[in-house]
Structures are given as structure tokens and as C-alpha cells.
Amino acid sequence: MVSKILTLGKENYYKVSSPPLSLILYAESKYMVGERDALIEELPIGREVQFSIGEMLAKYFGGQLYYSPKEDIDVVIVKKKKPIWAFEIKMGEITKSEALNSIKRMSKVSERVGFVSLKEKPNDYGDLNLGPKELMQIAKELSS
């Protein structure tokens, strides 16, 4: 039910394995939806997307998913105790300034950096740039 995501630091990060349950628990803790009628405009699904995509990419690259809250890196893939990829994951588009800032952070952790956008394939900012079509292809490869 709860899984541990290792971090590059000494701390650990825990997530609820079920994304819908995670969002319900978040809404309850933040807005007390069980105790009052509250209209919730938006929930942080980005975090759920981040870890779901991270798990898929870790499997694809044969590594383990790590998170780096200190460096603010969404996904780090580690293989044999060495970071092999760092990814910035966005629901929307990735601007050039966001990409340049992310590259600075991610390059401190991993030699290879990548960008993932669920809206469209990002420009060639990193070593790997994935959009919806590329993610679907990876998912198909992993499921066959």
C-alpha cells in the first residue's frame, strides 16, 4: 500500500501505491473533505504522474527510481548505485528557460538528462526528450 522511493540524500520519500487513494488522502488532509462540503478545484496529480512515469522509465532503462527533493529533480534513475539519468517531468510544455535551469540542476547529479512533457515532445534540450507518442512507444515495448 505504501512504497518507499529512495532519494539521493539520507532521507526517504514514501508514496501511496494507488494514485487515486493518494489524491483522496491529500484532499482529506489539506481540505478536510470528509468533514465538510468543499469544492476542490485542483489536486496535485503532477506528483502522481511524475512517479508513474519515473517507474516506467526506471524499468525501461533497467535501473531503480530515485527522487531528489533537495536538488528538485523529479526522477533520477540509478543503476549499480550510479545515477544514469535525471528527468524533468511536466504535464504541460517545457520552456527554454525552464529547460536551462533544469539542466543546471540535473547535470550535478547525472551525466545524461532528459525531459518529459505530456502535452507535446519537448524541443531537443536534453539527451532524451519524450512526449506522449514516445511514452506510448516505451509502454508498448515494456508490455510486450
TORSE-696179 format. One record per residue: residue in three letters; y, x, z of N, C-alpha, C in turn. Coordinates in nm, 2 decimals, always signed. Last residue first. Layout:
REM TORSE-696179
rec res->Ala n_north->Y n_east->X n_up->Z ca_north->Y ca_east->X ca_up->Z c_north->Y c_east->X c_up->Z
...
REM end
This chain:
REM TORSE-696179
rec res->Ser n_north->-0.58 n_east->+0.53 n_up->-2.40 ca_north->-0.70 ca_east->+0.53 ca_up->-2.49 c_north->-0.79 c_east->+0.64 c_up->-2.45
rec res->Ser n_north->-0.37 n_east->+0.54 n_up->-2.23 ca_north->-0.46 ca_east->+0.43 ca_up->-2.21 c_north->-0.58 c_east->+0.44 c_up->-2.30
rec res->Leu n_north->-0.22 n_east->+0.76 n_up->-2.32 ca_north->-0.28 ca_east->+0.76 ca_up->-2.18 c_north->-0.39 c_east->+0.65 c_up->-2.16
rec res->Glu n_north->-0.12 n_east->+0.67 n_up->-2.56 ca_north->-0.21 ca_east->+0.78 ca_up->-2.56 c_north->-0.29 c_east->+0.79 c_up->-2.42
rec res->Lys n_north->+0.04 n_east->+0.45 n_up->-2.47 ca_north->-0.08 ca_east->+0.42 ca_up->-2.56 c_north->-0.18 c_east->+0.54 c_up->-2.56
rec res->Ala n_north->+0.23 n_east->+0.59 n_up->-2.33 ca_north->+0.15 ca_east->+0.49 ca_up->-2.26 c_north->+0.02 c_east->+0.46 c_up->-2.34
rec res->Ile n_north->+0.35 n_east->+0.73 n_up->-2.54 ca_north->+0.28 ca_east->+0.81 ca_up->-2.43 c_north->+0.19 c_east->+0.71 c_up->-2.36
rec res->Gln n_north->+0.45 n_east->+0.52 n_up->-2.69 ca_north->+0.35 ca_east->+0.61 ca_up->-2.75 c_north->+0.28 c_east->+0.68 c_up->-2.64
rec res->Met n_north->+0.64 n_east->+0.42 n_up->-2.51 ca_north->+0.53 ca_east->+0.33 ca_up->-2.55 c_north->+0.41 c_east->+0.42 c_up->-2.61
rec res->Leu n_north->+0.82 n_east->+0.63 n_up->-2.50 ca_north->+0.74 ca_east->+0.59 ca_up->-2.38 c_north->+0.62 c_east->+0.51 c_up->-2.41
rec res->Glu n_north->+0.91 n_east->+0.62 n_up->-2.77 ca_north->+0.84 ca_east->+0.74 ca_up->-2.72 c_north->+0.76 c_east->+0.71 c_up->-2.59
rec res->Lys n_north->+1.05 n_east->+0.38 n_up->-2.76 ca_north->+0.94 ca_east->+0.40 ca_up->-2.85 c_north->+0.85 c_east->+0.51 c_up->-2.81
rec res->Pro n_north->+1.25 n_east->+0.41 n_up->-2.56 ca_north->+1.14 ca_east->+0.31 ca_up->-2.54 c_north->+1.02 c_east->+0.34 c_up->-2.64
rec res->Gly n_north->+1.29 n_east->+0.77 n_up->-2.55 ca_north->+1.34 ca_east->+0.64 ca_up->-2.55 c_north->+1.23 c_east->+0.54 c_up->-2.54
rec res->Leu n_north->+1.33 n_east->+1.11 n_up->-2.44 ca_north->+1.24 ca_east->+0.99 ca_up->-2.46 c_north->+1.32 c_east->+0.86 c_up->-2.45
rec res->Asn n_north->+1.35 n_east->+1.44 n_up->-2.51 ca_north->+1.43 ca_east->+1.32 ca_up->-2.50 c_north->+1.35 c_east->+1.20 c_up->-2.54
rec res->Leu n_north->+1.32 n_east->+1.76 n_up->-2.40 ca_north->+1.25 ca_east->+1.64 ca_up->-2.44 c_north->+1.34 c_east->+1.52 c_up->-2.41
rec res->Asp n_north->+1.51 n_east->+1.95 n_up->-2.34 ca_north->+1.39 ca_east->+1.99 ca_up->-2.41 c_north->+1.31 c_east->+1.88 c_up->-2.46
rec res->Gly n_north->+1.82 n_east->+1.76 n_up->-2.39 ca_north->+1.72 ca_east->+1.84 ca_up->-2.32 c_north->+1.61 c_east->+1.89 c_up->-2.41
rec res->Tyr n_north->+1.98 n_east->+1.63 n_up->-2.58 ca_north->+2.04 ca_east->+1.70 ca_up->-2.47 c_north->+1.95 c_east->+1.80 c_up->-2.41
rec res->Asp n_north->+1.98 n_east->+1.47 n_up->-2.84 ca_north->+1.90 ca_east->+1.59 ca_up->-2.81 c_north->+1.97 c_east->+1.68 c_up->-2.70
rec res->Asn n_north->+2.03 n_east->+1.14 n_up->-2.71 ca_north->+2.06 ca_east->+1.25 ca_up->-2.80 c_north->+1.98 c_east->+1.37 c_up->-2.76
rec res->Pro n_north->+1.77 n_east->+0.91 n_up->-2.61 ca_north->+1.89 ca_east->+0.99 ca_up->-2.59 c_north->+1.91 c_east->+1.10 c_up->-2.70
rec res->Lys n_north->+1.66 n_east->+0.61 n_up->-2.74 ca_north->+1.63 ca_east->+0.75 ca_up->-2.73 c_north->+1.76 c_east->+0.83 c_up->-2.71
rec res->Glu n_north->+1.77 n_east->+0.33 n_up->-2.54 ca_north->+1.75 ca_east->+0.40 ca_up->-2.67 c_north->+1.72 c_east->+0.55 c_up->-2.64
rec res->Lys n_north->+1.70 n_east->+0.22 n_up->-2.28 ca_north->+1.78 ca_east->+0.15 ca_up->-2.38 c_north->+1.76 c_east->+0.20 c_up->-2.52
rec res->Leu n_north->+1.58 n_east->+0.38 n_up->-2.11 ca_north->+1.50 ca_east->+0.26 ca_up->-2.15 c_north->+1.58 c_east->+0.18 c_up->-2.26
rec res->Ser n_north->+1.57 n_east->+0.73 n_up->-2.14 ca_north->+1.65 ca_east->+0.61 ca_up->-2.14 c_north->+1.57 c_east->+0.49 c_up->-2.18
rec res->Val n_north->+1.52 n_east->+1.05 n_up->-2.01 ca_north->+1.46 ca_east->+0.92 ca_up->-2.05 c_north->+1.56 c_east->+0.81 c_up->-2.04
rec res->Phe n_north->+1.52 n_east->+1.40 n_up->-2.07 ca_north->+1.60 ca_east->+1.27 ca_up->-2.04 c_north->+1.52 c_east->+1.15 c_up->-2.09
rec res->Gly n_north->+1.43 n_east->+1.71 n_up->-1.92 ca_north->+1.42 ca_east->+1.60 ca_up->-2.01 c_north->+1.50 c_east->+1.48 c_up->-1.97
rec res->Val n_north->+1.38 n_east->+2.07 n_up->-1.91 ca_north->+1.45 ca_east->+1.95 ca_up->-1.87 c_north->+1.44 c_east->+1.84 c_up->-1.97
rec res->Arg n_north->+1.22 n_east->+2.36 n_up->-1.80 ca_north->+1.23 ca_east->+2.25 ca_up->-1.90 c_north->+1.29 c_east->+2.13 c_up->-1.84
rec res->Glu n_north->+1.24 n_east->+2.51 n_up->-1.57 ca_north->+1.28 ca_east->+2.57 ca_up->-1.69 c_north->+1.30 c_east->+2.46 c_up->-1.80
rec res->Ser n_north->+1.37 n_east->+2.36 n_up->-1.27 ca_north->+1.27 ca_east->+2.37 ca_up->-1.37 c_north->+1.32 c_east->+2.43 c_up->-1.50
rec res->Val n_north->+1.59 n_east->+2.39 n_up->-1.09 ca_north->+1.46 ca_east->+2.36 ca_up->-1.04 c_north->+1.35 c_east->+2.39 c_up->-1.14
rec res->Lys n_north->+1.82 n_east->+2.43 n_up->-1.22 ca_north->+1.80 ca_east->+2.51 ca_up->-1.10 c_north->+1.66 c_east->+2.49 c_up->-1.05
rec res->Ser n_north->+1.82 n_east->+2.24 n_up->-1.42 ca_north->+1.79 ca_east->+2.38 ca_up->-1.46 c_north->+1.77 c_east->+2.47 c_up->-1.34
rec res->Met n_north->+1.91 n_east->+2.01 n_up->-1.29 ca_north->+1.77 ca_east->+2.02 ca_up->-1.32 c_north->+1.73 c_east->+2.17 c_up->-1.36
rec res->Arg n_north->+2.19 n_east->+2.06 n_up->-1.27 ca_north->+2.11 ca_east->+2.04 ca_up->-1.15 c_north->+1.96 c_east->+2.07 c_up->-1.18
rec res->Lys n_north->+2.27 n_east->+2.10 n_up->-1.54 ca_north->+2.30 ca_east->+2.20 ca_up->-1.44 c_north->+2.21 c_east->+2.18 c_up->-1.32
rec res->Ile n_north->+2.18 n_east->+1.86 n_up->-1.66 ca_north->+2.12 ca_east->+1.98 ca_up->-1.70 c_north->+2.15 c_east->+2.09 c_up->-1.60
rec res->Ser n_north->+2.35 n_east->+1.67 n_up->-1.54 ca_north->+2.21 ca_east->+1.67 ca_up->-1.51 c_north->+2.14 c_east->+1.80 c_up->-1.54
rec res->Asn n_north->+2.59 n_east->+1.74 n_up->-1.67 ca_north->+2.58 ca_east->+1.75 ca_up->-1.52 c_north->+2.44 c_east->+1.76 c_up->-1.48
rec res->Leu n_north->+2.52 n_east->+1.68 n_up->-1.93 ca_north->+2.56 ca_east->+1.81 ca_up->-1.90 c_north->+2.55 c_east->+1.84 c_up->-1.75
rec res->Ala n_north->+2.46 n_east->+1.40 n_up->-1.91 ca_north->+2.36 ca_east->+1.49 ca_up->-1.95 c_north->+2.39 c_east->+1.64 c_up->-1.91
rec res->Glu n_north->+2.71 n_east->+1.30 n_up->-1.85 ca_north->+2.60 ca_east->+1.28 ca_up->-1.76 c_north->+2.49 c_east->+1.38 c_up->-1.78
rec res->Ser n_north->+2.85 n_east->+1.37 n_up->-2.09 ca_north->+2.89 ca_east->+1.43 ca_up->-1.96 c_north->+2.78 c_east->+1.41 c_up->-1.85
rec res->Lys n_north->+2.71 n_east->+1.21 n_up->-2.28 ca_north->+2.71 ca_east->+1.36 ca_up->-2.29 c_north->+2.75 c_east->+1.42 c_up->-2.15
rec res->Thr n_north->+2.52 n_east->+0.94 n_up->-2.13 ca_north->+2.64 ca_east->+1.00 ca_up->-2.19 c_north->+2.63 c_east->+1.15 c_up->-2.19
rec res->Ile n_north->+2.25 n_east->+0.75 n_up->-2.19 ca_north->+2.29 ca_east->+0.87 ca_up->-2.12 c_north->+2.40 c_east->+0.93 c_up->-2.19
rec res->Glu n_north->+2.21 n_east->+0.39 n_up->-2.14 ca_north->+2.23 ca_east->+0.51 ca_up->-2.22 c_north->+2.27 c_east->+0.63 c_up->-2.13
rec res->Gly n_north->+2.00 n_east->+0.25 n_up->-1.88 ca_north->+2.09 ca_east->+0.24 ca_up->-2.00 c_north->+2.10 c_east->+0.37 c_up->-2.07
rec res->Met n_north->+1.83 n_east->+0.35 n_up->-1.69 ca_north->+1.80 ca_east->+0.22 ca_up->-1.75 c_north->+1.88 c_east->+0.20 c_up->-1.88
rec res->Lys n_north->+1.72 n_east->+0.69 n_up->-1.69 ca_north->+1.83 ca_east->+0.59 ca_up->-1.68 c_north->+1.78 c_east->+0.46 c_up->-1.75
rec res->Ile n_north->+1.62 n_east->+0.99 n_up->-1.54 ca_north->+1.58 ca_east->+0.86 ca_up->-1.60 c_north->+1.69 c_east->+0.76 c_up->-1.58
rec res->Glu n_north->+1.58 n_east->+1.33 n_up->-1.59 ca_north->+1.68 ca_east->+1.23 ca_up->-1.55 c_north->+1.64 c_east->+1.10 c_up->-1.62
rec res->Phe n_north->+1.32 n_east->+1.56 n_up->-1.49 ca_north->+1.37 ca_east->+1.45 ca_up->-1.58 c_north->+1.48 c_east->+1.37 c_up->-1.51
rec res->Ala n_north->+1.17 n_east->+1.87 n_up->-1.53 ca_north->+1.26 ca_east->+1.79 ca_up->-1.45 c_north->+1.32 c_east->+1.68 c_up->-1.54
rec res->Trp n_north->+0.86 n_east->+2.04 n_up->-1.53 ca_north->+0.95 ca_east->+1.96 ca_up->-1.60 c_north->+1.04 c_east->+1.89 c_up->-1.49
rec res->Ile n_north->+0.73 n_east->+2.22 n_up->-1.37 ca_north->+0.72 ca_east->+2.24 ca_up->-1.51 c_north->+0.82 c_east->+2.16 c_up->-1.59
rec res->Pro n_north->+0.72 n_east->+2.38 n_up->-1.06 ca_north->+0.79 ca_east->+2.27 ca_up->-1.14 c_north->+0.78 c_east->+2.31 c_up->-1.29
rec res->Lys n_north->+0.42 n_east->+2.48 n_up->-0.93 ca_north->+0.53 ca_east->+2.53 ca_up->-1.00 c_north->+0.59 c_east->+2.41 c_up->-1.08
rec res->Lys n_north->+0.17 n_east->+2.42 n_up->-0.82 ca_north->+0.28 ca_east->+2.45 ca_up->-0.72 c_north->+0.41 c_east->+2.50 c_up->-0.79
rec res->Lys n_north->+0.03 n_east->+2.33 n_up->-1.04 ca_north->-0.01 ca_east->+2.45 ca_up->-0.97 c_north->+0.11 c_east->+2.51 c_up->-0.89
rec res->Lys n_north->+0.30 n_east->+2.15 n_up->-1.15 ca_north->+0.16 ca_east->+2.19 ca_up->-1.18 c_north->+0.13 c_east->+2.32 c_up->-1.12
rec res->Val n_north->+0.52 n_east->+1.88 n_up->-1.12 ca_north->+0.47 ca_east->+2.01 ca_up->-1.06 c_north->+0.33 c_east->+2.03 c_up->-1.10
rec res->Ile n_north->+0.80 n_east->+1.72 n_up->-1.23 ca_north->+0.66 ca_east->+1.73 ca_up->-1.24 c_north->+0.61 c_east->+1.87 c_up->-1.21
rec res->Val n_north->+1.04 n_east->+1.52 n_up->-1.09 ca_north->+1.00 ca_east->+1.66 ca_up->-1.11 c_north->+0.85 c_east->+1.66 c_up->-1.12
rec res->Val n_north->+1.29 n_east->+1.28 n_up->-1.13 ca_north->+1.15 ca_east->+1.31 ca_up->-1.14 c_north->+1.13 c_east->+1.46 c_up->-1.17
rec res->Asp n_north->+1.57 n_east->+1.28 n_up->-1.05 ca_north->+1.48 ca_east->+1.16 ca_up->-1.05 c_north->+1.34 c_east->+1.20 c_up->-1.04
rec res->Ile n_north->+1.75 n_east->+1.48 n_up->-0.85 ca_north->+1.67 ca_east->+1.48 ca_up->-0.97 c_north->+1.57 c_east->+1.37 c_up->-0.96
rec res->Asp n_north->+1.93 n_east->+1.56 n_up->-0.64 ca_north->+1.95 ca_east->+1.44 ca_up->-0.71 c_north->+1.88 c_east->+1.44 c_up->-0.85
rec res->Glu n_north->+1.87 n_east->+1.77 n_up->-0.47 ca_north->+1.93 ca_east->+1.80 ca_up->-0.59 c_north->+1.96 c_east->+1.68 c_up->-0.68
rec res->Lys n_north->+1.76 n_east->+1.60 n_up->-0.26 ca_north->+1.86 ca_east->+1.70 ca_up->-0.23 c_north->+1.94 c_east->+1.74 c_up->-0.36
rec res->Pro n_north->+1.55 n_east->+1.46 n_up->-0.38 ca_north->+1.67 ca_east->+1.39 ca_up->-0.34 c_north->+1.79 c_east->+1.49 c_up->-0.31
rec res->Ser n_north->+1.32 n_east->+1.49 n_up->-0.60 ca_north->+1.41 ca_east->+1.59 ca_up->-0.54 c_north->+1.55 c_east->+1.53 c_up->-0.50
rec res->Tyr n_north->+0.98 n_east->+1.43 n_up->-0.62 ca_north->+1.11 ca_east->+1.38 ca_up->-0.62 c_north->+1.20 c_east->+1.48 c_up->-0.55
rec res->Tyr n_north->+0.68 n_east->+1.47 n_up->-0.82 ca_north->+0.77 ca_east->+1.51 ca_up->-0.71 c_north->+0.90 c_east->+1.44 c_up->-0.73
rec res->Leu n_north->+0.37 n_east->+1.42 n_up->-0.95 ca_north->+0.50 ca_east->+1.37 ca_up->-0.94 c_north->+0.57 c_east->+1.41 c_up->-0.81
rec res->Gln n_north->+0.18 n_east->+1.67 n_up->-1.10 ca_north->+0.20 ca_east->+1.58 ca_up->-0.99 c_north->+0.34 c_east->+1.54 c_up->-0.98
rec res->Gly n_north->+0.03 n_east->+1.70 n_up->-1.43 ca_north->+0.09 ca_east->+1.75 ca_up->-1.31 c_north->+0.10 c_east->+1.64 c_up->-1.20
rec res->Gly n_north->-0.02 n_east->+1.64 n_up->-1.70 ca_north->-0.13 ca_east->+1.69 ca_up->-1.62 c_north->-0.08 c_east->+1.76 c_up->-1.49
rec res->Phe n_north->+0.15 n_east->+1.50 n_up->-1.85 ca_north->+0.17 ca_east->+1.65 ca_up->-1.85 c_north->+0.07 c_east->+1.72 c_up->-1.76
rec res->Tyr n_north->+0.07 n_east->+1.24 n_up->-1.80 ca_north->+0.08 ca_east->+1.29 ca_up->-1.94 c_north->+0.08 c_east->+1.44 c_up->-1.94
rec res->Lys n_north->+0.11 n_east->+1.22 n_up->-1.52 ca_north->-0.02 ca_east->+1.21 ca_up->-1.58 c_north->-0.03 c_east->+1.27 c_up->-1.72
rec res->Ala n_north->+0.39 n_east->+1.24 n_up->-1.52 ca_north->+0.31 ca_east->+1.34 ca_up->-1.45 c_north->+0.16 c_east->+1.34 c_up->-1.50
rec res->Leu n_north->+0.46 n_east->+1.01 n_up->-1.67 ca_north->+0.49 ca_east->+1.15 ca_up->-1.72 c_north->+0.41 c_east->+1.25 c_up->-1.65
rec res->Met n_north->+0.38 n_east->+0.81 n_up->-1.49 ca_north->+0.32 ca_east->+0.82 ca_up->-1.62 c_north->+0.34 c_east->+0.96 c_up->-1.68
rec res->Glu n_north->+0.54 n_east->+0.87 n_up->-1.27 ca_north->+0.39 ca_east->+0.87 ca_up->-1.25 c_north->+0.33 c_east->+0.88 c_up->-1.39
rec res->Gly n_north->+0.79 n_east->+0.82 n_up->-1.38 ca_north->+0.76 ca_east->+0.95 ca_up->-1.33 c_north->+0.61 c_east->+0.97 c_up->-1.32
rec res->Ile n_north->+0.78 n_east->+0.55 n_up->-1.43 ca_north->+0.79 ca_east->+0.64 ca_up->-1.55 c_north->+0.75 c_east->+0.78 c_up->-1.50
rec res->Ser n_north->+0.78 n_east->+0.47 n_up->-1.16 ca_north->+0.67 ca_east->+0.43 ca_up->-1.25 c_north->+0.67 c_east->+0.52 c_up->-1.37
rec res->Phe n_north->+1.01 n_east->+0.58 n_up->-1.06 ca_north->+0.89 ca_east->+0.63 ca_up->-1.01 c_north->+0.77 c_east->+0.59 c_up->-1.10
rec res->Gln n_north->+1.21 n_east->+0.44 n_up->-1.21 ca_north->+1.21 ca_east->+0.59 ca_up->-1.20 c_north->+1.07 c_east->+0.64 c_up->-1.16
rec res->Val n_north->+1.16 n_east->+0.17 n_up->-1.16 ca_north->+1.14 ca_east->+0.22 ca_up->-1.29 c_north->+1.13 c_east->+0.38 c_up->-1.29
rec res->Glu n_north->+1.24 n_east->+0.17 n_up->-0.89 ca_north->+1.10 ca_east->+0.14 ca_up->-0.92 c_north->+1.07 c_east->+0.19 c_up->-1.06
rec res->Arg n_north->+1.51 n_east->+0.24 n_up->-0.92 ca_north->+1.42 ca_east->+0.33 ca_up->-0.84 c_north->+1.28 c_east->+0.30 c_up->-0.87
rec res->Gly n_north->+1.61 n_east->+0.02 n_up->-1.07 ca_north->+1.61 ca_east->+0.16 ca_up->-1.12 c_north->+1.51 c_east->+0.25 c_up->-1.05
rec res->Ile n_north->+1.62 n_east->-0.21 n_up->-0.92 ca_north->+1.50 ca_east->-0.18 ca_up->-1.00 c_north->+1.49 c_east->-0.05 c_up->-1.06
rec res->Pro n_north->+1.78 n_east->-0.30 n_up->-0.68 ca_north->+1.77 ca_east->-0.17 ca_up->-0.74 c_north->+1.64 c_east->-0.14 c_up->-0.81
rec res->Leu n_north->+1.91 n_east->-0.63 n_up->-0.78 ca_north->+1.82 ca_east->-0.54 ca_up->-0.69 c_north->+1.81 c_east->-0.41 c_up->-0.76
rec res->Glu n_north->+2.18 n_east->-0.86 n_up->-0.79 ca_north->+2.10 ca_east->-0.75 ca_up->-0.85 c_north->+2.03 c_east->-0.67 c_up->-0.74
rec res->Glu n_north->+2.26 n_east->-1.09 n_up->-0.66 ca_north->+2.29 ca_east->-1.07 ca_up->-0.80 c_north->+2.21 c_east->-0.96 c_up->-0.86
rec res->Ile n_north->+2.13 n_east->-1.32 n_up->-0.45 ca_north->+2.13 ca_east->-1.18 ca_up->-0.48 c_north->+2.15 c_east->-1.16 c_up->-0.63
rec res->Leu n_north->+2.23 n_east->-1.55 n_up->-0.24 ca_north->+2.22 ca_east->-1.53 ca_up->-0.38 c_north->+2.23 c_east->-1.38 c_up->-0.41
rec res->Ala n_north->+2.07 n_east->-1.67 n_up->+0.04 ca_north->+2.16 ca_east->-1.57 ca_up->-0.02 c_north->+2.13 c_east->-1.55 c_up->-0.16
rec res->Asp n_north->+2.01 n_east->-1.85 n_up->+0.32 ca_north->+2.02 ca_east->-1.86 ca_up->+0.17 c_north->+2.12 c_east->-1.76 c_up->+0.12
rec res->Arg n_north->+1.83 n_east->-1.65 n_up->+0.57 ca_north->+1.95 ca_east->-1.73 ca_up->+0.52 c_north->+1.94 c_east->-1.75 c_up->+0.37
rec res->Glu n_north->+1.61 n_east->-1.52 n_up->+0.63 ca_north->+1.67 ca_east->-1.59 ca_up->+0.74 c_north->+1.79 c_east->-1.67 c_up->+0.69
rec res->Gly n_north->+1.52 n_east->-1.38 n_up->+0.41 ca_north->+1.42 ca_east->-1.47 ca_up->+0.47 c_north->+1.49 c_east->-1.56 c_up->+0.58
rec res->Val n_north->+1.72 n_east->-1.21 n_up->+0.33 ca_north->+1.70 ca_east->-1.33 ca_up->+0.25 c_north->+1.60 c_east->-1.43 c_up->+0.32
rec res->Met n_north->+1.87 n_east->-0.99 n_up->+0.44 ca_north->+1.80 ca_east->-1.09 ca_up->+0.52 c_north->+1.78 c_east->-1.22 c_up->+0.45
rec res->Tyr n_north->+1.97 n_east->-0.78 n_up->+0.28 ca_north->+2.04 ca_east->-0.91 ca_up->+0.28 c_north->+1.98 c_east->-1.02 c_up->+0.37
rec res->Lys n_north->+1.81 n_east->-0.56 n_up->+0.34 ca_north->+1.95 ca_east->-0.54 ca_up->+0.31 c_north->+2.03 c_east->-0.67 c_up->+0.33
rec res->Ser n_north->+1.55 n_east->-0.64 n_up->+0.40 ca_north->+1.62 ca_east->-0.55 ca_up->+0.49 c_north->+1.77 c_east->-0.54 c_up->+0.47
rec res->Glu n_north->+1.50 n_east->-0.82 n_up->+0.18 ca_north->+1.49 ca_east->-0.87 ca_up->+0.32 c_north->+1.57 c_east->-0.77 c_up->+0.41
rec res->Ala n_north->+1.53 n_east->-0.64 n_up->-0.04 ca_north->+1.62 ca_east->-0.76 ca_up->-0.03 c_north->+1.62 c_east->-0.82 c_up->+0.11
rec res->Tyr n_north->+1.32 n_east->-0.47 n_up->+0.02 ca_north->+1.45 ca_east->-0.42 ca_up->+0.01 c_north->+1.55 c_east->-0.53 c_up->+0.03
rec res->Leu n_north->+1.10 n_east->-0.64 n_up->+0.00 ca_north->+1.13 ca_east->-0.57 ca_up->+0.13 c_north->+1.27 c_east->-0.52 c_up->+0.13
rec res->Ile n_north->+1.12 n_east->-0.70 n_up->-0.27 ca_north->+1.13 ca_east->-0.81 ca_up->-0.17 c_north->+1.16 c_east->-0.75 c_up->-0.04
rec res->Leu n_north->+1.08 n_east->-0.45 n_up->-0.39 ca_north->+1.20 ca_east->-0.52 ca_up->-0.41 c_north->+1.22 c_east->-0.63 c_up->-0.31
rec res->Ser n_north->+0.81 n_east->-0.40 n_up->-0.31 ca_north->+0.92 ca_east->-0.31 ca_up->-0.27 c_north->+1.05 c_east->-0.38 c_up->-0.28
rec res->Leu n_north->+0.68 n_east->-0.61 n_up->-0.44 ca_north->+0.68 ca_east->-0.61 ca_up->-0.29 c_north->+0.79 c_east->-0.52 c_up->-0.24
rec res->Pro n_north->+0.71 n_east->-0.52 n_up->-0.71 ca_north->+0.77 ca_east->-0.64 ca_up->-0.66 c_north->+0.78 c_east->-0.65 c_up->-0.51
rec res->Pro n_north->+0.58 n_east->-0.25 n_up->-0.70 ca_north->+0.72 ca_east->-0.27 ca_up->-0.72 c_north->+0.78 c_east->-0.40 c_up->-0.68
rec res->Ser n_north->+0.35 n_east->-0.14 n_up->-0.47 ca_north->+0.38 ca_east->-0.26 ca_up->-0.55 c_north->+0.53 c_east->-0.27 c_up->-0.57
rec res->Ser n_north->+0.37 n_east->+0.08 n_up->-0.30 ca_north->+0.29 ca_east->+0.09 ca_up->-0.43 c_north->+0.32 c_east->-0.03 c_up->-0.52
rec res->Val n_north->+0.66 n_east->+0.19 n_up->-0.15 ca_north->+0.56 ca_east->+0.08 ca_up->-0.15 c_north->+0.50 c_east->+0.08 c_up->-0.29
rec res->Lys n_north->+0.70 n_east->+0.53 n_up->-0.08 ca_north->+0.74 ca_east->+0.41 ca_up->-0.16 c_north->+0.62 c_east->+0.31 c_up->-0.14
rec res->Tyr n_north->+0.86 n_east->+0.81 n_up->+0.08 ca_north->+0.75 ca_east->+0.71 ca_up->+0.08 c_north->+0.80 c_east->+0.59 c_up->+0.00
rec res->Tyr n_north->+0.90 n_east->+1.15 n_up->+0.08 ca_north->+0.95 ca_east->+1.02 ca_up->+0.04 c_north->+0.84 c_east->+0.93 c_up->+0.03
rec res->Asn n_north->+0.95 n_east->+1.42 n_up->+0.31 ca_north->+0.86 ca_east->+1.34 ca_up->+0.22 c_north->+0.93 c_east->+1.21 c_up->+0.19
rec res->Glu n_north->+1.11 n_east->+1.74 n_up->+0.34 ca_north->+1.09 ca_east->+1.60 ca_up->+0.37 c_north->+1.00 c_east->+1.54 c_up->+0.27
rec res->Lys n_north->+1.14 n_east->+1.99 n_up->+0.25 ca_north->+1.04 ca_east->+1.98 ca_up->+0.36 c_north->+1.02 c_east->+1.83 c_up->+0.38
rec res->Gly n_north->+1.17 n_east->+1.97 n_up->-0.11 ca_north->+1.21 ca_east->+2.02 ca_up->+0.02 c_north->+1.10 c_east->+1.99 c_up->+0.12
rec res->Leu n_north->+1.07 n_east->+1.84 n_up->-0.33 ca_north->+1.08 ca_east->+1.99 ca_up->-0.34 c_north->+1.12 c_east->+2.05 c_up->-0.20
rec res->Thr n_north->+0.83 n_east->+1.59 n_up->-0.21 ca_north->+0.96 ca_east->+1.64 ca_up->-0.26 c_north->+0.96 c_east->+1.79 c_up->-0.26
rec res->Leu n_north->+0.58 n_east->+1.35 n_up->-0.29 ca_north->+0.62 ca_east->+1.48 ca_up->-0.24 c_north->+0.76 c_east->+1.51 c_up->-0.29
rec res->Ile n_north->+0.54 n_east->+1.03 n_up->-0.19 ca_north->+0.58 ca_east->+1.11 ca_up->-0.31 c_north->+0.64 c_east->+1.24 c_up->-0.25
rec res->Lys n_north->+0.29 n_east->+0.83 n_up->-0.07 ca_north->+0.38 ca_east->+0.94 ca_up->-0.04 c_north->+0.41 c_east->+1.01 c_up->-0.17
rec res->Ser n_north->+0.26 n_east->+0.48 n_up->-0.06 ca_north->+0.22 ca_east->+0.61 ca_up->-0.11 c_north->+0.33 c_east->+0.71 c_up->-0.09
rec res->Val n_north->+0.13 n_east->+0.19 n_up->+0.08 ca_north->+0.24 ca_east->+0.28 ca_up->+0.08 c_north->+0.19 c_east->+0.42 c_up->+0.03
rec res->Met n_north->-0.12 n_east->+0.08 n_up->+0.00 ca_north->+0.00 ca_east->+0.00 ca_up->+0.00 c_north->+0.13 c_east->+0.09 c_up->+0.00
REM end
